[in-house]
Amino acid sequence: GSGSLSGTTVQATDSRGKVLFNNLVLNQTGDKELAASVAGFAPAVSNMFTVQSAGVFTSFRITDTGGNSITDKQAGESFGIKIQAVDGNGQPVTDFNGGAIITSNKELAAGGGMTDSFSNGILVVDPVIVRGTGSARLKVQSISGAETGYSNSFQVSPGAADADHSLITATPDVILNDGSSQATITVQLQDAYGNNLTQGGHAVLLSSTKGTLGNVTDNGDGTYSASLTSTTGTLDIARITGTLDGNPIADHAQVVFADFYTWTSSAPSFWYPTSAQVWNQAGNWDV
């Protein structure tokens, strides 16, 4: 780009062939590249960078309300943030009084969308609530320009276990009514936003209208499991319900105790040359 470069622009290399320029000054703003040349070598060109005027609004700084990095949170946890307009050197700019839009790579339950107007380049937003888990980062963009800013990345873990959102499943959901076949009943604890819990430690109890349930095992990863053994003789449907720390879990599972007919393999013969004909012979079926 245009402009003049001042400072010490000619230096000798050290024993490793390297040189440090530490007092260069450009006298114009805009997009720039620096070129370096050494006799006998092709010139080297830097990446493109932007020179900005001090005191000119260029981006936002996002911190907690105390001006520090945002710490790790739980899904559903309420916290506040401070957004400050800054120049290219990270210094506060007090003449920005517009609005901005707050977004995140994780879904927000509160604090997202268009903000109120800034006052003297500062806006406090409270509450902010993140729904999703994992590494989260907030973004702020001016509604009247291209100025943007990002918070630090912070981890969001699942919130408190919630009985209304936790899940009860059965695998398989149809078993033989022979008094010994079993299905595995699994409870996946979730928070109020549907995030799976990843640690154990809760009191989970299960009950069934049919069959026999074994003891509930805490698997230590947010899931709890028990074995359900079928009844004998008749078709039955077991309804499995549970409680979480004494509170009824809204979800339930069902397991059918059914009669099965099992196929006993028999090769085709002279009288029944095709598989279909063998399949249709009652003598090849057991109850």
Disulfide bonds with the S-S distance in Angstrom:
none
